[in-house]
Amino acid sequence: MVHKTVSKQYNDRVLQDYIKEKGIDAEILYFKEHTMTVDAAAEKLKVPKDCIIKSILVLNEKGEPFLIILNGDRKVSFQKVANATGSEYIRLAKAREVKEILGYEVGSVPPILHKNSVKTFVDERVLKYDFVIGGGGSTHSLLKIRPKDIINLTKAYVFDVSE
């Protein structure tokens, strides 16, 4: 189920304010070039792809959204997500659906602070790091954050949702 929040423009500045407001140990990193892909982010930061996280929006047959957070070197297991959510099938959200539901463009979606509250699953492999780096609210920013803060702020379920 999607829960509406206050309608506003979501971007890296709003995300920065949210981090300060919540008092979490996180940082937005800014770049001249885009950081929209795992490859681009890993190259800019000179880190392995599994240190980068992806925030992937999927929908089930009823149109219910689920946010899947997993390491950059992994793929979403649609079958595992379907099983975990009691869904018949799962599909990737289209770019316009991502913008409409989460408030961000594809390639900039952070793991926290979304336009609508959606059920979130964090792949258990993400927890092996003290900090991970994901979308930062714009195509030229990244968010460095602790996995435990992602889980606490999104009330995420930790589950094996990757292949």
N, C-alpha and C positions, 0 to 999 in steps of 0.2 A: 504494500500500500504506500502511496506517495503522500507525504504530509507537506503541505505548502508552508513556506516561510515567507518572511518579508521580501517583496519583490525589489530587487536592486541589481545593479551591474556587478557581476563577480569578476574579479581580476586579481593580479598579484598585490595591489595596494590593500584591497579589502582583506585578502588573506594575511598580509603582514599585520594589519590591525587586529585581526582575530587571534593571531599567535600571541601578540602582546597582551590582549585582553585575558586570554586563558593562562598566561604565564608559563607556557611550555618552552622547553629547550629545543627550539627549531630555528631555522634560518632560511631565508630566500636568497638564492644565488642568481645573479643577473649576467646575461651574456649578450654580445652584439649579434651573434648568429643564432638561428633557431635551435631549440633543444627539444623538438617535437618527437623524436624517436629515441629508443633505447640506445641505438648505435651512436647517435649524435651526442646524447648526454654522457655516455661512457667515454667517448672520445674527448669531449671537453674537459671532463674531470679526471681523466686518466685512471679510471677504476674498472674493475670487471663488470660485465653486464648484470650479474646477479646482485650487485650492490644497488642497481637502479630498480625501482618498482614501477609497475604499470597499474593504472587505475582504469579498469575496463568495465563499461556498462553493458549488461546483458538484459534481455527481456524474456519472460516466459510466454506461453501460449495465451495467457490472459492479459498480456501487456504489462505485467508487474515487473518493475525494474529491480535489479540487484547489482551492486557494485562489487567487483572482484579485484582484489589487490594481490599482485603476485610479483615475483622476481622477474627481471627483464629477460632472463634466459629461459623462461618457462612459457607454456601456453595454457590457456584456460581449458580445462576438461569440461566440456558441455554436459557430459553424462554425470560427472561428479556433482556439478552445480545443480542439475535437474534433480538428482537424488537428494541432495541436501535441502532443496527448497520444496520438494514434493511436487515438482512440475513435470509435465509430460515432455516438454522440450524447451530448450534455451537457444536463443539466437543473439548475435551481436547487435547492439543498438546502432542505428544509422546516425550519421553526424548531426542531423537536425534534432534527433531525439536526445542525444547527449547534451546538446546546447539547451534544449527545452527543459530537460529533467535536472541536469546538474548545474547548468548556468555557465559552462565553460566550453570552449572550442576543443575538438579532438586534438590531442597532442599537448594540451595544457592542463588537463584535469588533475587537480591535487587529490591526495587521498582523504582530505578533510575539508570541511566547510563547503557544502553544496547548497544550491538553490532549494532543493527538496531533500528531505531526509529519506534515504533509501536503505534497505537492509544491506549490510556490508559483510563480506567474507574476506578475511585475510588468510592467504595461504600460509600454512605453518612454517614453510621454509623461510619466509620473510623474517621470522623471529630470531634467526641465527645471527643477525647483525644488531649492534648497539644503535646504529643510525642507518637509515636508508634514504635514497634520494628519488623523488618522484616529481610529477608535474607541479609547477609553481604558480599556476593561475594565468600565465601568458605563455606564448610560444617561445619566449626568450628568457624564461626564468625556470628555476627548479627549486624544490623544497627539500631541505635536509631535515629529517625528523626521526624521532625514536619510534619503532614499531609499537611500543606499549602506549604511546600517546595517540597513535592512529586508532588503536583498539578502544581506548578510553573515550576519545572524542566522538567516535562514530558508533560506539556500542557494538563493535564488530564481533562476529563469530570467527574463531580461529579454526580452520578446517583444511584438509588436503583437497584443494580445488584446481590443481594443475596437473599437467601431464609432462 
